[in-house]
Amino acid sequence: MVGLKPSDVPPTTAVKFLGAGTAACFADLLTFPLDTAKVRLQIQGENQVTQAARRTQYRGVLGTILTMVRTEGPRSPYNGLVAGLQRQMSFASIRIGLYDSVKQFYTPKGSDHSSITTRILAGCTTGAMAVSCAQPTDVVKVRFQASIHLGAGSSRKYSGTMDAYRTIAREEGVRGLWKGTLPNITRNAIINCAEMVTYDIIKEKLLDYHLLTDNLPCHFISAFGAGFCATVVASPVDVVKTRYMNSPPGQYHSPLDCMLKMVAHEGPTAFYKGFTPSFLRLGAWNVAMFVTYEQLKRALMNVQMLRESPF
């Protein structure tokens, strides 16, 4: 057995909720530079960009990160990390931590297994619920990741995370904090279905056919497959979401307008800008998150059982 032994008692909803948020924060800490590189590549080529952005050209994942470190300093790949961690604690806790509970709710009584339709419905539900709660944190995260700060001579729009929330609400109204909610719900419903359903099915089949036991290799393979599927299906929506959320007021009338302008000015390949960092990030993020999540669930249940034990 590689890793902690599964608990005899199924993890509670509270354990899953806390474990998912904590595991997602750990995964974000490891992969955040890849996410920032993805955002920079996705917004590259927009008509309405800053003068600093026009002077800076990014090529590839590693090239983007190295360019950022060289021109903006070593901390720049982690711009928006605080908002990112706030997002994961509210976002992943709901979309991942509540997935099994919602799946069970949709599963007909008396049925031993949940159908693919039930799993997809559960993924869409928790994904939409999570976005509804965490959208402001996502907007602030993207704004920080997209902002270019070239040394002491350039000014920062936001002095910190809380200042960003206040500034956006003051300049764009409270609705500004919920900008891009529709494409974000679409994106995360797709990603959640791809991630959770793919992970669920791959893990189930590996166990059913006795190819692997319920341990780290099984979790690793399932998570990697989930990350690849999520990147392929969600990349177009992700690009539109990033550009729309980062755009100044008036640049795009709606997410659909953003999508049509992208196709008109840059062609359909623009929907897969930043695909490599997206895959590297989602693949690595899924592996780190699901492996940590599975171990955290077992560790937390062991702690709970020890506390409840009379001896």
NUMARLUM-441971 format. One line per 4 residues: their letters; for each residue x negated, y, z negated of C-alpha. Coordinates in pm, whole numbers, padded with zeros to 5 digits. Example, Ala and Ser with C-alpha at 12.3 -4.5 7.8 and 13.67 -1.06 7.14 Angstrom:
BEGIN
AS> -01230 -00450 -00780; -01367 -00106 -00714
***
This chain:
BEGIN
MVGL> 00000 00000 00000; -00143 00338 00106; -00015 00623 -00115; 00231 00612 -00402
KPSD> 00464 00314 -00433; 00829 00390 -00345; 01050 00445 -00648; 01313 00184 -00734
VPPT> 01560 00470 -00776; 01645 00677 -00464; 01528 01041 -00491; 01793 01285 -00605
TAVK> 01907 01581 -00396; 01722 01816 -00633; 01398 01621 -00586; 01438 01631 -00208
FLGA> 01520 02003 -00215; 01216 02095 -00426; 00988 01846 -00254; 01076 01969 00096
GTAA> 01010 02335 00013; 00680 02260 -00160; 00560 02026 00116; 00653 02282 00383
CFAD> 00454 02555 00202; 00151 02325 00188; 00186 02250 00560; 00218 02622 00636
LLTF> -00104 02699 00448; -00288 02449 00668; -00138 02546 01005; -00051 02916 00977
PLDT> -00335 03038 01207; -00198 02814 01483; 00147 02967 01436; 00002 03319 01456
AKVR> -00188 03226 01773; 00135 03090 01919; 00317 03418 01848; 00038 03627 02008
LQIQ> 00039 03410 02321; 00418 03419 02344; 00442 03800 02339; 00147 03848 02574
GENQ> 00273 03982 02907; 00567 04181 02774; 00618 04516 02945; 00669 04714 02627
VTQA> 00360 04650 02416; 00123 04867 02219; -00194 05016 02364; -00398 04789 02136
ARRT> -00213 04487 02272; -00286 04591 02631; -00658 04605 02555; -00656 04263 02389
QYRG> -00626 03952 02603; -00589 03605 02458; -00695 03280 02623; -00606 02948 02467
VLGT> -00553 02857 02104; -00910 02871 01980; -00984 03177 02196; -00684 03360 02047
ILTM> -00788 03286 01689; -01152 03382 01757; -01045 03705 01930; -00825 03795 01634
VRTE> -01104 03725 01385; -01353 03928 01592; -01130 04230 01655; -00907 04233 01344
GPRS> -01105 04052 01076; -01107 03701 00927; -00777 03747 00742; -00578 03833 01057
PYNG> -00473 03475 01145; -00291 03471 00810; -00093 03792 00871; 00259 03730 00742
LVAG> 00166 03433 00523; 00361 03564 00221; 00679 03597 00428; 00600 03256 00580
LQRQ> 00587 03090 00239; 00904 03269 00131; 01065 03140 00448; 00961 02780 00389
MSFA> 01082 02770 00028; 01428 02884 00135; 01433 02737 00486; 01272 02393 00463
SIRI> 01435 02318 00129; 01774 02341 00302; 01710 02197 00647; 01495 01905 00528
GLYD> 01589 01864 00164; 01963 01851 00233; 01942 01648 00556; 02001 01307 00395
SVKQ> 02293 01438 00188; 02463 01596 00490; 02393 01284 00699; 02559 01074 00431
FYTP> 02854 01314 00425; 02908 01270 00801; 02861 00891 00793; 03193 00704 00788
KGSD> 03268 00521 00464; 03171 00156 00474; 02911 00204 00747; 02564 00068 00670
HSSI> 02379 00286 00922; 02422 00639 01053; 02465 00674 01428; 02246 00903 01639
TTRI> 02543 01138 01679; 02581 01160 01302; 02210 01232 01260; 02216 01501 01529
LAGC> 02519 01661 01368; 02346 01657 01029; 02032 01811 01181; 02231 02089 01350
TTGA> 02424 02161 01030; 02125 02192 00796; 01925 02382 01060; 02201 02642 01100
MAVS> 02251 02667 00722; 01880 02724 00670; 01856 03003 00928; 02156 03179 00779
CAQP> 01973 03202 00446; 01614 03259 00562; 01645 03482 00871; 01505 03803 00711
TDVV> 01189 03622 00604; 01142 03495 00961; 01181 03844 01109; 00919 03988 00872
KVRF> 00682 03695 00934; 00697 03743 01312; 00649 04121 01282; 00331 04072 01078
QASI> 00199 03800 01309; 00261 04010 01619; 00114 04335 01484; -00239 04416 01601
HLGA> -00460 04608 01357; -00793 04705 01514; -01006 04831 01227; -00980 05132 00997
GSSR> -00882 05371 01276; -00546 05208 01342; -00252 05237 01108; -00042 04956 00968
KYSG> 00332 04983 01011; 00400 04791 00690; 00193 04818 00372; 00314 04481 00246
TMDA> 00585 04217 00268; 00839 04396 00048; 00768 04724 00228; 00843 04545 00557
YRTI> 01187 04438 00432; 01263 04794 00318; 01127 04961 00633; 01317 04735 00873
AREE> 01640 04782 00676; 01588 05161 00669; 01489 05207 01035; 01703 04941 01201
GVRG> 01976 04888 00944; 02044 04569 00751; 02127 04405 01083; 01760 04450 01177
LWKG> 01669 04187 00918; 01905 03947 01092; 01779 04027 01441; 01757 03720 01663
TLPN> 01981 03508 01439; 02160 03344 01734; 01844 03230 01921; 01692 03132 01587
ITRN> 01994 02918 01495; 01977 02760 01842; 01602 02703 01810; 01616 02557 01462
AIIN> 01919 02341 01533; 01721 02194 01825; 01397 02165 01625; 01572 02019 01323
CAEM> 01747 01759 01537; 01424 01673 01719; 01217 01661 01402; 01452 01497 01155
VTYD> 01631 01260 01393; 01308 01152 01568; 01128 01104 01237; 01428 00917 01097
IIKE> 01457 00683 01396; 01084 00614 01445; 01037 00541 01076; 01348 00321 01067
KLLD> 01235 00116 01371; 00880 00075 01240; 01023 -00063 00918; 01300 -00272 01077
YHLL> 01057 -00447 01316; 00799 -00488 01035; 00537 -00304 01238; 00439 -00101 00934
TDNL> 00537 -00076 00570; 00677 00239 00407; 00337 00405 00357; 00111 00680 00493
PCHF> 00042 00533 00842; 00416 00492 00899; 00483 00849 00786; 00195 00981 01000
ISAF> 00312 00816 01324; 00675 00915 01266; 00580 01276 01191; 00352 01307 01495
GAGF> 00627 01180 01726; 00874 01421 01566; 00639 01715 01623; 00587 01635 01991
CATV> 00960 01596 02064; 01040 01917 01876; 00783 02118 02074; 00901 01995 02414
VASP> 01268 02070 02361; 01239 02388 02154; 00957 02583 02322; 01181 02787 02562
VDVV> 01413 02897 02282; 01114 02965 02057; 00957 03205 02308; 01284 03398 02352
KTRY> 01331 03410 01973; 00980 03543 01912; 01003 03815 02176; 01352 03926 02078
MNSP> 01273 03940 01705; 00950 04133 01766; 01100 04380 02018; 01165 04746 01928
PGQY> 01527 04868 01935; 01658 04903 02289; 01405 04684 02471; 01650 04395 02505
HSPL> 02028 04417 02483; 02066 04055 02373; 01876 03723 02363; 02026 03645 02705
DCML> 01894 03975 02842; 01552 03889 02698; 01560 03550 02869; 01666 03695 03207
KMVA> 01395 03964 03196; 01134 03700 03116; 01233 03495 03420; 01246 03803 03646
HEGP> 00909 03947 03540; 00703 03639 03456; 00877 03337 03605; 01012 03023 03434
TAFY> 00665 02919 03311; 00691 03204 03057; 00923 02979 02854; 00625 02754 02780
KGFT> 00378 03027 02690; 00191 02920 02381; 00293 02555 02428; -00045 02416 02321
PSFL> -00061 02605 01990; 00308 02528 01941; 00238 02156 01977; -00081 02169 01772
RLGA> 00101 02364 01505; 00423 02157 01502; 00234 01828 01530; -00005 01918 01248
WNVA> 00274 02083 01048; 00500 01779 01075; 00223 01539 00976; 00120 01751 00677
MFVT> 00477 01823 00572; 00632 01475 00605; 00334 01292 00452; 00329 01537 00160
YEQL> 00708 01528 00132; 00722 01149 00110; 00451 01144 -00159; 00607 01434 -00351
KRAL> 00946 01260 -00360; 00784 00952 -00511; 00572 01152 -00756; 00868 01362 -00873
MNVQ> 01087 01054 -00917; 00810 00883 -01117; 00789 01190 -01341; 01168 01198 -01381
MLRE> 01182 00828 -01467; 00900 00867 -01722; 01086 01155 -01888; 01406 00951 -01907
SPF> 01230 00636 -02031; 01279 00570 -02406; 00918 00448 -02437
***
